[in-house]
Amino acid sequence: MAVRLELHVAGRIEDYALIGDMQTAALVCRDGTVDWLCLPRFDSHAIFAGLLGTEEHGFWRLGPAHASDSPPPTAARRSYRGDSLILESEWDTPRGTVRVIDFMPPRDGAPQLIRIVEGVSGRVPMRSTLRMRFSYGRVVPWVHKHEGRTVAVAGPDSVWFDTEAETYGKSLTTYSDFTVAPGERIAFTISWEPSHKQPPALPEPELSLTATEDFWREWVEHCTYHGPYREAVIRSLITLKALTYAPTGGIVAAPTTSLPEDIGGVRNWDYRYTWLRDAAITLSSLLRTGYREEARAWREWLLRAVAGDPENLQIMYGIAGERELGEAELDWLPGYENSAPVRVGNGAAHQLQLDVYGEVTEALHLAHMTGLARNDYASLLQLKLIRYLEDHWQEPDEGIWEVRGPRRHFVHSKVMAWVAVDRTIKLIESGDADGPLERWKELRDEIHRDVCEKGYDKERNTFTQSYGSKELDASLLLIPQMGFLPPDDKRVIGTIEAIQRELSTSDGFILRYPTQGEHEGVDGLSGDEGAFLACSFWMADDLAMIGRVDEARKLFERLLSLRNDLGLLAEEWDPVRQRQVGNFPQAFSHVPLIDTALRLTASGAYGG
């Protein structure tokens, strides 16, 4: 049989669905192509890296057969099965309708990606095209048969491919051509195992499907939110759960690397690690929606990661608490829509970002306030963090946006240092810790005065990005949310209105800060970026807090409309191209979605 190389181009970022098993995740495009999968962990090398390259860098397409010189057809419909991560995609073809069910069962053993083809009507010719390329598309594995199973091996990795359909190899690719009739179900599974170990157990796709559906149904039942935005909140919570590395409790910021913030540009970063900031705010959302076990697991992860060296707190760690996350560029990958370089690792890991101390302390405070069982080491850690801040809060840092330009006295960093001290004072006053209460009260007042004197522009009635700067920064929107000043303070209202004027896009979404167009701005990088979705949710929160609840609701519902058809959000929104940009899906977008939904529900500010 003559087989030509299939035409394959990565889809738009919002064209992808997320499936995962709480240890890694895959992205599935509308045309049935898995373009991204790292095995066995989120931060492992990808075996499908077509998302960041070409068809030569690995993908797995399963869908209706089509001419090899034409693009594969996209599904007419797709959705998650109920409140789960089980993806169902349906194609209507001239010969009938077919459904593909994609999922990754939560696991104790070998990671599996299972794809079940189900005939709906007619007799539909189908094709599976499996092109595995290890080490981010660089290594072609040795593919051979072992006791009737297909296995791909390269170095320490082996991937086992199991199906009842007939398969054949051509052009370093494994194919299967078959026809599915109504009611027929044909399963395909890949499983990872270290290459020096025995083969993984034969998969049981139907039993795994039932178990996966049961897992998600039971997990969602713990959600305590039953307001008008429940659908959006549940989908965001499921996404956050999917981004949690179950063995340790670490939470990745996103399951991808190098999806660009500026298409064609250099703002491409690896987000497959645990940022303390992102994980802390994720914990707060989980706690406020009933998920105490996830919060407890994250707190234990934090204590292990920081253990023995709290004075050198990193802004991010590996998902098991690894400290060394050296950054490198993969020059054989052209990047998503030619956005180079493709990076793995993250050089920002050792930056000084003083706001992280505040976010971690706030998360520990919230865990304490919501009745999470006391942990004496958590209280000890909190005290050690404040002792560090006593000596270092006056230093410049790289700030919340981990700029790669010079350090500055970022206002948000100082505000969050105040938060850290304030929450620790509350811990001591509750009787659950001992510390120099009066000295730290004086420190809290000193930081507050410093920010209000040096970070506030009296002429414009707004706080600024950094001391002595005229620029604005959307992180200033957190000032009332953190309790640094009350919402009705004229300086808070002035800051909100200034950000609306100066950092708002034409469609009303919020930029993080000015990027100076083609010139390198505060972040030390060239190019622009889209509206940062978290900042836009923060604006909706602030508008609600200052009484402009109808405006807040309208902004929130516009933000909800940016989600893809499956309810997923990337990091940013490109207002020019009208599409999602940045790593996907992004925890730092889904967490504030939940927070804003809770705030608007509490205020009664919702339509319908």
C-alpha positions in Angstrom: 0.0 0.0 0.0 1.4 3.4 -0.9 1.3 5.8 2.0 2.3 9.4 1.7 3.3 11.6 4.6 0.2 13.1 6.0 -0.3 16.9 5.9 -0.4 18.2 9.5 -0.2 21.7 10.9 -0.7 22.5 14.6 -4.1 24.1 15.4 -4.9 27.4 17.1 -4.2 27.2 20.8 -7.9 27.3 21.5 -8.4 24.4 19.2 -7.0 22.0 21.8 -8.6 19.9 24.5 -6.9 18.9 27.7 -6.9 15.3 28.9 -4.7 14.1 31.8 -4.2 11.7 34.7 -2.8 14.1 37.4 0.7 13.2 36.5 1.0 14.4 32.9 -1.4 15.7 30.2 -2.0 15.6 26.5 -3.4 18.2 24.1 -5.9 16.9 21.5 -6.8 19.1 18.5 -10.2 19.4 16.8 -9.0 17.1 14.0 -8.2 14.2 16.4 -4.5 14.8 16.6 -2.6 14.5 19.9 0.1 17.1 19.3 1.6 17.3 22.8 2.3 14.6 25.4 5.2 14.3 27.9 5.8 10.9 29.5 5.8 10.0 32.3 5.5 13.4 34.0 4.4 16.9 33.0 8.1 18.0 32.8 9.4 14.9 31.0 10.5 14.9 27.4 7.7 15.0 24.9 7.0 12.0 22.7 4.6 14.1 20.6 6.0 17.6 20.0 4.2 18.5 16.8 2.6 21.4 18.7 6.0 23.2 18.6 7.2 21.9 15.3 6.0 19.9 12.3 4.6 16.4 11.7 8.2 15.2 11.8 8.4 15.9 15.5 5.7 13.5 16.6 1.9 13.3 16.7 -1.0 10.8 16.8 -4.0 11.4 14.7 -7.1 9.3 15.0 -10.1 10.2 12.8 -11.9 9.6 9.5 -9.6 8.6 6.6 -8.8 11.4 4.2 -6.6 12.2 1.2 -3.0 12.5 2.3 -2.5 15.8 0.4 -5.4 17.5 2.2 -5.8 18.6 5.8 -7.6 16.1 8.1 -11.3 16.9 8.7 -12.2 18.6 12.0 -14.8 17.2 14.4 -18.3 18.6 13.9 -18.9 18.4 17.7 -16.8 17.8 20.8 -17.4 18.0 24.5 -16.3 16.6 27.8 -18.5 13.7 29.1 -20.3 15.4 31.9 -18.0 16.9 34.6 -14.9 14.9 33.6 -11.7 15.0 31.5 -13.1 12.4 29.1 -13.2 14.0 25.7 -15.8 13.0 23.1 -15.3 14.2 19.5 -17.8 13.4 16.6 -17.3 13.6 12.9 -20.1 13.6 10.3 -18.8 12.1 7.1 -20.5 11.2 3.8 -20.5 7.6 4.9 -21.8 8.1 8.5 -21.0 9.5 11.9 -18.2 8.3 14.2 -17.1 9.2 17.7 -13.7 9.1 19.3 -13.4 9.0 23.1 -10.0 10.2 24.5 -8.9 10.0 28.1 -6.1 9.2 30.5 -7.1 7.1 33.5 -5.9 8.3 36.9 -3.1 5.8 37.7 -0.9 4.1 40.2 1.1 2.3 37.5 2.0 2.9 33.9 0.7 6.1 32.3 -1.8 5.4 29.5 -3.5 7.4 26.8 -6.6 5.5 25.6 -8.6 6.3 22.5 -11.8 4.4 21.7 -13.4 4.7 18.3 -17.2 4.2 18.3 -19.4 3.9 15.3 -22.6 6.0 15.5 -24.1 5.6 12.0 -23.1 4.2 8.6 -19.8 2.6 8.0 -16.9 5.1 8.3 -13.3 4.4 7.1 -10.9 5.4 9.8 -7.1 5.8 10.1 -4.8 5.9 13.1 -1.4 7.6 12.3 1.1 7.2 15.1 4.4 8.9 14.8 6.4 8.7 18.0 9.5 10.9 18.3 11.2 10.9 21.7 13.2 13.8 23.3 11.0 16.5 22.0 10.9 15.2 18.4 14.6 14.7 18.1 15.0 10.9 18.5 13.3 8.3 16.2 12.7 5.2 18.5 13.3 1.6 17.6 9.8 0.2 16.9 9.3 -3.5 16.9 7.0 -6.3 17.9 7.3 -8.0 21.3 5.0 -10.9 22.0 2.4 -9.5 19.7 2.6 -6.0 21.0 4.2 -3.0 19.3 6.8 -1.2 21.4 8.9 1.9 20.7 12.3 2.1 22.6 14.9 4.8 22.9 17.3 5.1 25.8 15.5 4.9 29.1 12.0 5.1 27.6 9.6 2.6 26.1 6.1 3.2 24.8 3.8 0.3 24.2 1.0 0.5 21.6 -1.9 -1.9 21.9 -5.0 -2.3 19.7 -7.1 -5.1 18.2 -7.0 -3.3 14.8 -4.4 -4.4 12.3 -1.3 -2.2 12.1 1.6 -1.7 9.7 4.7 0.4 9.5 5.6 2.9 6.8 8.0 5.9 6.7 8.9 5.5 10.4 5.2 5.7 11.3 2.7 3.1 12.6 -0.7 3.1 10.7 -4.0 1.3 11.1 -6.7 1.5 8.5 -10.1 0.1 9.5 -13.9 0.7 9.1 -16.3 1.1 12.0 -20.0 0.3 12.0 -22.8 1.4 14.3 -22.2 0.1 17.8 -18.7 -1.1 17.1 -15.9 0.0 19.5 -12.2 -0.3 18.7 -9.7 0.8 21.3 -6.1 2.1 20.9 -3.8 2.5 23.9 -0.2 3.8 24.4 1.5 3.0 27.8 4.9 4.2 29.0 7.3 2.1 31.0 11.1 2.4 31.7 12.8 0.5 28.9 14.7 -1.7 31.4 11.5 -3.0 33.0 9.0 -5.7 32.1 6.2 -4.7 29.7 3.3 -2.9 31.3 0.1 -4.9 31.9 -2.3 -5.2 28.9 -4.7 -2.3 29.0 -8.4 -2.8 29.7 -9.9 0.3 27.9 -13.6 -0.2 28.8 -12.9 -0.9 32.5 -10.5 2.1 32.6 -13.2 4.3 31.0 -15.7 3.4 33.6 -13.2 4.0 36.4 -12.2 7.3 35.0 -15.7 8.5 34.8 -16.4 7.4 38.4 -13.3 9.2 39.6 -14.3 12.5 38.2 -17.9 12.2 39.2 -16.9 11.5 42.8 -14.4 14.3 42.8 -16.8 17.0 41.5 -19.3 16.0 44.2 -17.1 17.6 46.8 -17.5 21.1 45.2 -19.4 23.4 47.6 -20.1 26.1 45.0 -23.7 26.0 43.6 -24.0 29.5 42.2 -25.0 30.8 38.7 -21.5 30.3 37.3 -21.2 26.7 38.3 -20.5 25.3 34.9 -17.5 27.6 34.4 -16.3 27.1 38.0 -16.5 23.3 37.8 -14.6 23.2 34.5 -11.9 25.4 36.0 -11.6 23.3 39.1 -11.3 20.1 37.0 -8.6 21.9 35.0 -6.7 22.8 38.2 -7.0 19.3 39.5 -5.6 18.0 36.2 -2.6 20.3 36.6 -1.9 18.8 40.1 0.9 16.2 40.2 -0.8 13.6 42.4 2.3 11.9 43.9 3.6 15.1 45.5 0.7 17.6 45.5 2.8 20.1 43.4 0.7 22.1 40.9 2.1 23.0 37.4 1.3 26.5 36.0 0.5 24.9 32.7 1.2 21.5 31.0 3.1 23.1 28.0 6.2 25.0 27.2 6.9 27.8 24.7 3.4 28.5 23.5 4.0 32.2 22.6 2.7 35.2 24.4 3.5 37.1 21.2 3.1 34.9 18.1 6.3 35.0 16.1 8.1 36.5 19.0 10.5 35.4 21.8 8.2 35.5 24.8 8.1 31.7 25.0 8.6 30.0 28.4 8.4 26.6 30.1 5.5 26.5 32.5 5.6 22.9 33.5 6.8 23.7 37.0 5.3 24.7 40.3 5.4 28.5 40.9 4.8 29.2 44.5 2.6 32.2 43.6 0.4 30.2 41.2 0.1 27.2 43.5 -0.7 29.4 46.5 -3.6 31.1 44.8 -4.7 27.8 43.4 -4.8 26.5 46.9 -7.0 29.4 48.0 -9.5 28.7 45.3 -9.6 25.0 46.1 -10.1 25.7 49.8 -13.0 28.0 49.2 -14.8 25.5 47.0 -14.5 22.5 49.4 -11.2 20.8 48.3 -9.3 20.5 51.6 -7.4 17.3 50.6 -5.7 19.1 47.7 -4.9 22.0 50.0 -3.3 19.7 52.6 -1.3 18.0 49.9 0.0 21.3 48.5 1.0 22.5 52.0 3.0 19.2 52.5 4.6 19.7 49.1 5.6 23.3 50.1 7.1 22.2 53.4 9.2 19.5 51.7 10.3 21.9 48.9 11.4 24.7 51.2 12.7 22.4 54.0 16.0 23.3 55.4 16.5 26.5 53.4 13.5 28.9 53.8 15.8 31.9 53.6 16.6 31.0 50.0 13.0 30.6 48.9 12.7 30.0 45.2 9.9 31.4 43.2 9.4 28.0 41.5 10.4 24.4 42.0 10.0 21.1 40.1 6.8 19.2 40.7 8.6 17.0 43.2 10.4 19.9 44.8 13.5 20.0 42.5 15.5 23.2 42.8 17.6 23.1 39.6 15.5 24.0 36.6 18.2 25.1 34.2 17.0 26.8 31.0 17.9 25.5 27.5 16.8 26.1 24.0 15.7 23.3 21.6 17.1 24.6 18.3 15.7 21.7 16.2 12.1 22.8 16.9 10.9 25.8 14.9 8.4 26.7 17.6 4.6 27.2 17.5 3.8 29.2 14.4 7.6 29.9 14.1 7.8 31.4 17.5 11.3 30.7 18.6 13.2 29.9 20.7 11.6 26.8 22.2 12.7 26.7 25.8 12.8 23.9 28.4 13.7 24.7 32.0 13.2 28.2 33.4 16.0 30.6 34.2 13.7 32.7 36.4 13.8 30.0 39.1 16.4 31.9 41.1 15.1 35.4 40.7 14.3 37.4 43.8 10.5 38.0 43.9 9.6 39.4 47.3 5.8 39.1 46.6 6.1 35.3 46.8 6.6 35.5 50.5 3.3 37.3 50.8 1.4 34.8 48.6 2.8 31.8 50.5 2.0 33.3 53.8 -1.5 34.3 52.6 -2.1 30.6 51.5 -0.9 29.3 54.9 -3.1 31.8 56.6 -6.2 30.8 54.6 -5.5 27.1 55.3 -5.3 27.9 59.0 -8.5 30.1 59.0 -10.5 27.4 57.1 -9.7 24.7 59.7 -7.0 22.7 57.9 -5.3 20.6 60.6 -2.5 22.6 62.3 1.0 21.9 61.2 3.7 23.2 63.5 6.4 23.3 60.9 4.1 25.4 58.7 3.9 28.0 61.5 7.6 27.8 62.0 8.2 28.3 58.3 6.0 31.4 58.3 8.0 32.9 61.1 11.3 32.2 59.3 9.9 33.9 56.2 9.1 37.0 58.1 12.5 37.1 59.7 14.0 37.0 56.2 11.7 39.8 55.0 12.7 42.0 58.0 16.2 42.2 56.5 15.3 42.2 52.8 11.9 43.9 52.1 13.6 47.1 51.2 15.6 45.5 48.4 14.6 45.9 44.7 13.5 42.6 43.0 12.3 41.2 39.7 8.6 41.3 40.8 5.5 39.3 40.1 6.1 39.3 36.3 9.7 38.0 36.7 11.1 40.6 34.5 14.5 40.0 32.8 15.4 43.7 33.0 17.0 45.4 36.0 15.6 45.0 39.5 13.2 47.7 40.7 11.3 48.5 43.9 8.0 47.1 42.6 5.0 48.4 44.5 3.2 45.0 44.3 6.2 43.3 45.9 6.2 45.7 48.8 2.4 45.3 49.2 2.8 41.5 49.4 5.7 41.9 51.9 3.1 43.8 54.0 0.6 41.0 53.5 3.2 38.4 54.8 3.8 40.4 58.0 0.1 41.2 58.5 -0.9 37.5 58.2 1.9 36.4 60.6 0.8 39.0 63.1 -2.7 37.5 62.9 -1.2 34.0 63.5 0.6 35.2 66.6 -2.5 37.0 67.9 -4.5 33.7 67.5 -2.2 32.0 69.9 -0.9 29.5 67.4 2.6 30.9 67.1 5.1 33.0 69.1 7.0 35.9 67.8 8.0 39.5 68.4 4.5 40.9 68.0 5.2 44.6 68.7 8.3 44.7 66.5 6.4 43.1 63.6 3.5 45.5 64.1 6.0 48.4 63.7 7.4 46.6 60.6 4.0 46.3 59.1 3.3 50.0 59.6 6.8 50.9 58.2 6.1 49.0 55.0 2.7 50.5 54.6 4.1 54.1 55.0 6.9 53.3 52.6 4.5 52.2 49.9 2.1 55.0 50.3 4.9 57.6 50.2 7.1 56.2 47.4 4.7 54.2 45.3 1.9 56.7 45.0 1.6 59.5 42.4 -0.4 62.2 44.1 -0.8 64.2 40.9 -2.5 61.4 39.0 -4.1 59.8 42.1 -2.7 56.3 41.4 -0.2 53.9 42.7 2.6 53.2 40.2 4.5 50.1 39.0 7.6 50.9 41.0 9.0 53.6 43.2 9.7 56.8 41.2 8.0 55.4 38.1 5.2 56.9 36.1 4.2 53.5 34.6 1.2 51.5 35.8 1.0 47.8 36.5 -2.1 45.6 36.7 -0.8 43.9 39.9 -1.8 47.1 41.7 -5.4 45.9 41.4 -4.6 43.4 44.2 -4.1 46.3 46.7 -7.8 46.2 47.9 -8.1 42.5 47.5 -5.2 41.9 49.9 -6.6 44.4 52.5 -3.7 46.8 52.1 -6.2 49.6 51.7 -10.0 49.5 51.8 -11.9 49.5 48.5 -13.4 53.0 49.1 -10.1 54.6 49.6 -9.7 57.4 46.9 -6.2 56.1 46.1 -7.6 52.6 45.3 -10.4 54.0 43.1 -7.9 56.3 41.4 -5.6 53.4 40.6 -8.5 51.3 39.2 -9.6 54.1 37.0 -6.0 54.8 35.8 -5.4 51.2 34.9 -8.7 51.2 33.0 -7.5 54.2 31.0 -3.9 53.3 30.4 -3.7 49.5 30.4 -7.0 48.6 28.7 -7.2 47.1 25.2 -9.8 48.2 22.7 -12.1 45.4 23.8 -11.8 46.3 27.5 -9.3 43.6 28.7 -6.3 44.5 30.8 -2.5 44.4 29.9 0.0 43.6 32.6 2.1 46.7 32.0 3.4 48.7 29.0 5.8 46.6 26.9 7.0 49.6 24.9 6.1 48.1 21.5 9.3 47.1 19.5 11.6 48.5 22.2 12.6 46.7 25.3 10.6 47.8 28.2 10.6 47.0 31.9 10.7 43.3 31.3 13.9 43.4 29.2 12.3 41.8 26.2 11.4 42.9 22.7 7.9 42.7 21.2 4.4 43.0 22.7 2.0 40.6 24.4 -1.7 40.1 24.7 -4.1 41.1 27.5 -3.3 39.1 30.6 -6.4 37.3 31.5 -5.8 37.1 35.3 -5.4 40.9 35.3 -8.8 41.3 33.6 -10.4 39.1 36.2 -8.8 41.2 38.9 -10.3 44.3 37.3 -13.8 42.6 37.5 -13.1 41.9 41.2 -12.1 45.4 41.9 -15.1 46.9 40.1 -17.4 44.8 42.2 -15.5 45.8 45.4 -16.0 49.5 44.7 -19.7 49.1 43.9 -19.6 49.0 40.1 -21.1 45.5 40.2 -23.0 45.7 36.9 -19.8 46.7 35.1 -17.9 43.9 36.9 -20.5 41.3 35.8 -20.3 42.5 32.2 -16.5 42.3 32.1 -16.6 38.9 33.7 -19.1 37.5 31.2 -17.0 38.9 28.3 -14.0 37.0 29.8 -16.1 33.8 30.0 -16.8 34.2 26.3 -13.1 34.0 25.5 -12.9 30.4 26.7 -12.8 27.8 24.0 -15.7 25.5 23.4 -14.5 23.3 26.2 -14.2 26.0 28.8 -10.4 26.3 28.7 -8.2 29.4 28.8 -4.6 30.1 27.9 -2.6 32.8 29.7 -3.4 35.7 27.5 -5.8 37.1 24.8 -4.5 38.7 21.6 -6.9 41.5 20.9 -5.5 42.0 17.4 -5.6 38.4 16.2 -8.7 37.7 18.4 -7.2 34.5 19.7 -5.7 32.9 22.8 -2.0 33.1 23.3 0.5 31.8 25.9 0.8 28.4 27.6 -2.4 26.4 27.8 -4.4 25.7 29.8 -3.2 28.2 32.3 -3.8 27.8 36.1 -3.2 31.6 36.6 -6.3 32.2 34.3 -8.6 29.6 35.8 -8.0 30.5 39.4 -9.1 34.2 39.2 -12.1 33.0 37.1 -13.2 31.0 40.2 -12.5 33.8 42.5 -14.5 36.4 40.5 -17.4 34.0 40.2 -17.5 33.6 44.0 -17.3 37.3 44.5 -20.0 38.2 42.0 -22.2 35.4 43.4 -21.8 36.7 46.9 -22.7 40.2 45.7 -25.7 39.0 43.7 -24.2 40.6 40.6 -25.2 38.2 37.9 -27.6 38.2 35.1 -30.5 36.0 34.3 
